[in-house]
Amino acid sequence: MKNRFHNPVYLLFAIATATTGCANLAPNSTAPEIAVGIPAAFDRNEADGPYQSSRWWTGFEDPVLNRLLDEALVKNLDLAEASARLRAAEARARISRSGLFPQVNAGLNSSYSDSPTAGTSFGSFPGATAGRLQNETYSSSLAFSYELDIWGKLRNDARAGRADAVAAAADLHAVRLAVLAESITSYFDIVDARHQIALTTKMIDVLGDRVEQSEDRYRRGLITSFELYQVRQDFRNVQASLPQRESQLAATEGQLAVLVGRYSSNMQELLGKTLTPKLIFEPVPAGLPIDLLIQRPDVFAESQRLESARYNLGARRAERFPSLSLSAGTGSQAGNPADVLNIFDNWVLNLGAGLTAPLFQGGRIRANIEVADAQYAQQTAVYARTVLTAYQEVETAIERYEEERQRYRFLFSQLEEAQATAALQSRRFANGVGSYVDYLDALRAQYQVQSALSSAARDVALARLGVHRALGGSWDNVPRAPDIMAAPPSMQGEE
């Protein structure tokens, strides 16, 4: 029997495995200097230990907030959009990976021809009918085609697609953090707005009494018209602020409704009438700055896009070199349908190989390489800037949280003094040694401090939210970018 490897086509098929994957033209993976030189610790970090972030908002011990966030994570439309983008990115990754495998196609063909024999070199011969030539052909085929990835182009394209898909998964988590943060912000704005409306209503009552007392004192000549005017102006200013606060509350509830996928008219059943979140004053263990490279979804996403740009550059470089494609086809061919199934007697085999080398492309290949190289440099800068920004945001968030806690403590001490003053004026008036006006002024001052303290409580909660958001929030089941060349993926179910 003749040695088949004397045929160069068989020889090319035989060396396919040995030659595939011999080169990788992607640049070496190197982290930007900013990422390598990230500080070892945060300057204002007060708590030791790793960052633990799973459902940290439950520390507010507010079932309304917990229900609200659970619903936002299920019904938010931004999350639905980001999930769809992730599915599209994963599908594109599978498309880019498909070039690594042989393409297999099956076919069934039939043909019929009826042509005159006159004027041809055949003339009349047996089998021709009335000077015509009729022919029927039936065939089945199974065709394979495969491009040898000698220079790593297909592998780099596949790895770039996979890195983009992992970046899209990180983007989904970033959207999740944004939805949680915006929902928590809106919730505490609503809590503060309700407190402010209640305090404003009380202050209107107090100032109403104050106006009546001032009018009586003016009639008795105890105060000037200018003093009466100032009291009335204060009263009207506070009255005018009430509709504005109610409008702000309605707008904030509308924003929250959008975040949880509801209409604002259906928000009351979710919020209820009483909102009592517990404030948290303990410092947040921030962990190590190096952890931000994984914890922060935006940093992680940009690192994957950097990898994608690196692989893309390798794939574009590979386009300068020849590509080798192999093809094979087998099947059967006969003159009637029944004989097509007789594969042993009517089999057909075709083997082919093609070597294509780019000679002149009008500068297209070189321009593509320059584009990919510029994109790689651009993504390197983007990643470095994202790392630098992430570290600075954590430092700023920790600092702001400390300042807001100090501010709250100061206002709380003021409230104790204001309450003590109001209680003293109340006793003096009850004992007949103090005026009702002094009591009203003390009560108004107490409400003003309570109003400032309510806003300070909201700011403490949002500052703590800022720390968690800057650190990256919960980051469970971090998507990694596996080396898809480490083991051949299963072809089952691939189309």
Buried (B, 14 or more C-beta within 10 A) or exposed (E): EEEEEEEEBEEBBEEBEEEBBEBBBBBEEEBBEBBEEBEEEBEBBEEEEEBEBEEBBEEBEBEBBBBBBEBBBEEBEBBEEBBEBBEEBBEBBBEBBBBBEEEEEEEEEEEEEEEEBEEEEEEEEEEBEEEEBEEEBBBBBEBBBBBBBBBBBBBBBBBBBBBBBBBBBBBBBBBBBBBBBBBBBBBBBBBBBBBBBBBBBBBBEBBBBBBEBBBEBBEEEEBEEEEBEEBBEBBEEBBEBBEEBBEBBEBBBBBBBBBBBBEBEEBEEBBEEEBEBEBBEEBBBBBBBBBBBBBBBBBBBBBBBBBBBBBBBBBBBBBBBEBBBBBBBBBBBBEEEEBBEEBEEBEEEEBEBEEEEEEEEEEEBEEBBEEBBEBBEEBBEBBBEBBBBBBEBBBBBBBBBBEBBEBBEEBEEBBEEBBEBBBBBBEBBEEEEBBBBBBBBBBBBBBBBBBBBBBBBBBBBBBBBBBBBBBBBBBEEEBEBEEBBEEEBEEEEEE
